[in-house]
Amino acid sequence: MILEEPGLSPDYMSIRTILERLFTPPPSEDLRERIEKLEKRMQGIDIEWTDVYDKFRNLHLRVARRVKVLEESSSQEEPQGEESEATPEAQSPMFTSLSPRAQEVQRQILQRRNRGNGGE
């Protein structure tokens, strides 16, 4: 609260009032409540981020394991000679993720399509 002091101009008093309103600190209880709310929100965001990161990491590990299993199974099939008989279409990247049975079915489908188009 500003008390009018004798002998000071009204302009000085209005500037002083404006400056006091701008630079007076907010009530401490309100500030504490705001800080506590922000801290709780940050903790919630931190927990949520940790959950999302864990889910992503688990998904990444599952995909990596699946790729490893597929690579091992494809390396075991190569010595048996199945890949040497395969058509060029069967050696495309589209077939690499398929099981041997699915590769055979896909190969048959492509052969039928080629026959229908006058290919073979």
Secondary structure, 3 states (H helix, E strand, C coil): CCCCCCCCCHHHHHHHHHHHHHHCCCCHHHHHHHHHHHHHHHHHHHHHHHHHHHHHHHHHHHHHHHHHHHHHHHHHHHHHCHHHHCCHHHHCHHHCCCCHHHHHHHHHHHHHHHHHCCCC
